[in-house]
Amino acid sequence: MLRKEFAKIITGLFNAYNPLATSTFTDCPVGAWYTTYVGSLQNEGLANGMGDGTYGAGLNISRQDAATMFSRALVKYQAVALQMMQQQQKSYHHLQMQRQ
C-alpha cells in the first residue's frame, strides 16, 4: 500500500479528513487527489514525513510508519474510541442480562 493511500484510510477511519487541508510536503502538490488527505494528517500531527521535506507519497508504507501514524491517531482520538467501546460494552452487557 502506498503512503498516499494510507493517508486516505487513516483520515477516514478517525474522521480527521479536512477537504480544505494543504500540505507543506514537496511531493504533495496542490490539486493532487491525495494532498488534502496528507495535509489533514500533517495538520493533525499524525504524520511528520520522511525528514527531507517530503511525505513519500508514492512509496510503499512500512509497517513501522503505519503503526506510528495509527498509534498517534489512537492517542489523539482515544476519548472517542473509549466512548465507543464503553457504549458497545454496555450494549453487550444489556443483551447478556436480557438472556438470563
Secondary structure, 3 states (H helix, E strand, C coil): CEHHHHHHHHHHHCCCCCCCCCCCCCCCCCCCCCHHHHHHHHHCCCCCCCCCCCCCCCCECCHHHHHHHHHHHHHHCHHHHHHHHHHHHHHHHHHHHHHC
